[in-house]
Structures are given as C-alpha cells and as structure tokens.
Amino acid sequence: MYQDRYLTCRDCGCEFVFSVSEQEFFAEKGFTNEPGRCPECRAARKNQNRRSGQRRQMFPAVCASCGKDTEVPFQPSGDRPVYCSDCFRKVQNY
C-alpha cells in the first residue's frame, strides 16, 4: 500500500525519504499532512524550541475535586471545573 516517497525539505531544500514505516506511523496517529522538513531540520527546530527557555504561562487555580491549589496552562473562566493533574487523570479515564 505504501511506498517510500522522496520529499523536499522546506527549510534546507534537501531531498529526504518519507519511508513506508513513517507513513504507517503518520496514518496510525491520524496525521493527514506529510512532513515538510527533513529529520535533521525537524530535530534542529525541536532543539531550538527547547532552548528558547520560554515556559508556558501558568495560572493559579483550586482543584474542583480535591480542593488542592494547583496551576493550569489556561486562564480559568469560572464556568467550568478545573482539576489538578492527579484528579484530571482520574476524570479523563471515565
């Protein structure tokens, strides 16, 4: 069904192989777009994002389940419950 495909990296312009196993992985994950960057440029971009040192802005909240003070990566609006990470995992598994 799949065959190795040769794509051109949008960053460096080099040709790279989008292998059968990568295509199967993308399909399994539900990705609809093929990669636009070669593996080297993808790794460099990922490292650059990590080194930027920018942390997500966190907002204080109180867990609606256990009452523990916590931080969440969004501004709570007050119209929906907010959970700490432990309680969120429990609620998410239902």
C-alpha positions, 0 to 999 in steps of 0.5 A: 500500500505504501511506498517510500516517497522522496520529499523536499525539505522546506527549510534546507531544500534537501531531498529526504525519504518519507519511508513506508514505516513513517507513513504507517506511523503518520496514518496510525496517529491520524496525521493527514499532512506529510512532513515538510522538513527533513529529520535533521531540520525537524530535530534542529527546530525541536532543539531550538524550541527547547532552548528558547527557555520560554515556559508556558504561562501558568495560572493559579487555580483550586482543584474542583475535586480535591480542593488542592491549589494547583496551576493550569496552562489556561486562564480559568473562566469560572464556568467550568471545573478545573482539576489538578493533574492527579484528579484530571487523570482520574476524570479523563479515564471515565 
